[in-house]
Amino acid sequence: MRQIDALVACHFVSEAVQDVDQGHSRRQVFFGKRPDLKWCDVLLVAAVIDSGVTQEFLLRRLGESQPGSLQ
C-alpha cells in the first residue's frame, strides 16, 4: 500500500455473528457502518472471514454504496 502513488484511505471491516432460531437455525452476520464509497475506487484486500460469509457477499454489500470501481 505504501507504493500506491495516490491518496489512500483505509477502512477495516468488522463483523458480528449471531445465531438466530426462528423455527430453524440460521446465522446472521452484521458488518459495522459502511463508509461512503460513492465515486471512490475501492480495492478490497481479503483476509480470512471465518463466519462463513463469502467474499462475494461482502463485495455486493460494498457495491451498494456505488463506488467508482470495486475490485
C-alpha positions in Angstrom: 0.0 0.0 0.0 2.9 2.3 0.6 3.8 2.1 -3.0 0.4 3.4 -4.3 1.0 6.8 -5.7 -2.3 8.3 -4.8 -4.4 9.5 -1.8 -5.3 6.3 0.1 -7.8 5.8 2.9 -8.0 2.5 4.8 -11.2 1.1 6.3 -11.3 -2.0 8.3 -14.5 -4.1 8.2 -15.6 -5.7 11.4 -18.3 -8.3 11.7 -20.6 -9.6 14.4 -22.2 -13.0 14.1 -25.4 -14.0 15.7 -27.2 -17.4 15.6 -31.0 -16.9 15.2 -33.6 -19.5 15.7 -37.0 -18.8 14.0 -38.2 -22.3 13.7 -35.0 -23.2 12.0 -31.4 -22.2 12.9 -29.5 -19.7 10.8 -26.6 -17.4 11.2 -26.8 -13.7 10.7 -23.7 -11.6 10.0 -23.7 -7.9 10.7 -21.0 -5.5 9.5 -20.1 -2.2 11.0 -21.2 1.1 9.4 -20.3 1.2 5.7 -18.0 4.0 4.6 -19.3 6.4 2.0 -17.7 4.9 -1.2 -19.7 6.8 -3.8 -17.4 7.5 -6.8 -14.3 6.1 -5.0 -12.1 3.5 -6.4 -12.1 0.6 -3.9 -9.6 -2.3 -3.6 -10.8 -5.0 -1.2 -7.9 -6.8 0.4 -9.4 -10.0 1.7 -8.5 -11.7 4.9 -9.9 -14.9 6.4 -13.6 -14.5 7.1 -14.4 -17.3 9.4 -18.1 -16.6 9.7 -19.0 -18.5 6.5 -19.7 -15.2 4.7 -18.3 -15.3 1.2 -16.2 -12.5 -0.2 -18.8 -12.1 -2.9 -21.4 -11.2 -0.4 -19.1 -8.5 1.1 -18.4 -7.2 -2.4 -22.1 -6.9 -3.1 -22.7 -5.0 0.2 -19.9 -2.6 -0.6 -21.2 -2.2 -4.1 -24.4 -0.8 -2.8 -22.5 2.4 -2.0 -22.0 2.9 -5.7 -18.2 3.2 -5.8 -16.4 4.3 -9.0 -14.8 0.9 -9.2 -14.6 -2.1 -6.9 -12.1 -4.9 -7.1 
